Amino acid sequence: MQPVIQIKNLQKSYKGGFQALKDINLDIEKGEIFALLGPNGAGKTTLISIVCGIVNATSGSVTADGFDIVRDFRETRSRIGLVPQELTTDAFETVWDTVTFSRGLFGKAPDPAHIEKILKQLSLWEKKDNKIMTLSGGMKRRVLIAKALSHEPSILFLDEPTAGVDVELRKDMWEVVRGLQQSGVTIILTTHYIEEAEMMADRVGVIRKGEIILVEEKNTLMRKLGEKQLTIHLQEKLDAVPDNLKKHGLELSGDGDSLVYAYDTAAGRTGITGLLSDLSEAQIRFSDIETSERSLEDIFVNLVHEEEDDE
Amino acid sequence: MNVRGILAIYKFEMARTGRTLMQSIVSPVLSTCLYFIVFGAAIGSRITEVDGVSYGSFIVPGLIMLSLLTQSVSNASFGIYFPRFSGTIYEILSAPVSYLEIVIGYAGAAATKSVILGTIILATAGFFVDLHIAHPFVMAGFLILTSVTFSLLGFIIGIWADGFEKLQIVPLLVITPLTFLGGTFYSIDMLPSIWQKISLLNPVVYLVSGFRWAFYDKGDVPVVASFIMSMVFLGFCLALIAWIFRTGYRLKD
């Protein structure tokens, strides 16, 4: 099946010579939620801005649903909705007017029923006659989402959609996003909340210094790169890791009452048996053992640091 | 063509006028009334006629042109600058509207406001002086052509400006002086010979003259020259806008 978005050899250099994107190649599959992760200034927003038509690329090509974003801009842009990172809304218009404006701007015939449905979905219906300037930050974020959905896009870009949004509202938005995916909308989101990507995404891409350094199925990624931690709760506190246990790379927790051992689940030998045997030999008694998996956040941080170390 | 997109921008801009009625309509009309009182009644009473037209009537086309130029420029420049300033321009740039459609929406709304304003000022002038329009269609043509051209200029300024100060510089330091020196309150025939020649370098002379010809069948320069000059200026603005959109200047760079 043809990818819904195909990015080939995309480059973006700014006037001062800064290269924001370096030879980006990326395919987004129809109907998936793709999370693009990367530290600040990695090029996430530039990449999204080029696909949406806000920034000109220096070279390379992008297609959406098989249409070129420059040559066939009407076809591509009418399929794409964008929720920008910044809370860039009008101030003096009402919620209803600004969402209706967006639908018209994208060339769609007026459809009050559709606007009503979106506003109700996003809990904005009660605020429809309010001026945007009177809304809270979270509500403004919802207005931006409503504007992006007003023309019924089949591809939705969410650039840090839950930045500055409280936990409850964030969960509401996740539900909306899931609902959109179920209705067939392809979603590309950038986020600083790795938890968000972990919960929502089907695939994850990591961008750093304008380069895509990894694209992987989220579950495969977590399985491949996933380390587990074994935490051994001690009956008696230790001042330091005993000499005969140092070879295991153990870490003593802050107050000395537990030892932490990291191991690779993908490796043939985890080293747990040897560790337990050495613990017994050192006559270290423990009250409990627990294991925990690395989160996507740990994986992300490691990936970015590994790349930095390689340079 | 995305007609709905153009209409959305146009209606949005016209709604802004509705919200700022005092600033958009009432203020320029009041200023024009003051000009009539000061120049038409107080000073004009000491000047009998210019080219066979009473001084009060003589200044009407110039006064309309003065408001038309300044309001077209400031409306259109603010219209496009504010979305750039607030960041809402992202929506325009990511929508399936062509550059031409964006310009039609913004400059069209600014020009409409100017035409409405010009008509209101014309009606207001009727309370102060006797008005006679020799060529009403030519007058309407010049009114629309000038509004459109200077709205395009305003659009360019709105793209170029990177602060509110720059937004004001051109209307205050270029348009207003050129209009005052462009025969708004006098015929350039009244100037010494050397200043008459220098005045011909001022494009506003041609606009005011053409507009005045439409009223009184008399102008400082031939009406054809006024028309050609207007079209040249229109062509210049269109070419500059085409370049802005082709390069993404201040919008997509």
Interface residues (C-beta under 8 A of the other chain):
Chain A: Y14 K15 S49 C52 G53 I54 V55 N56 F73 R74 E75 R77 S78 I80 L82 P84 E86 T88 T89 D90 A91 F92 E93 D97 F101 S102 G104 L105 F106 G107 K108 A109 K147
Chain B: N2 R4 G5 L7 A8 I9 K11 F12 A15 R16 R19 S86 G87 T88 Y90 E91 I92 L93 S94 A95 P96 V97 S98 G248 K252 D253
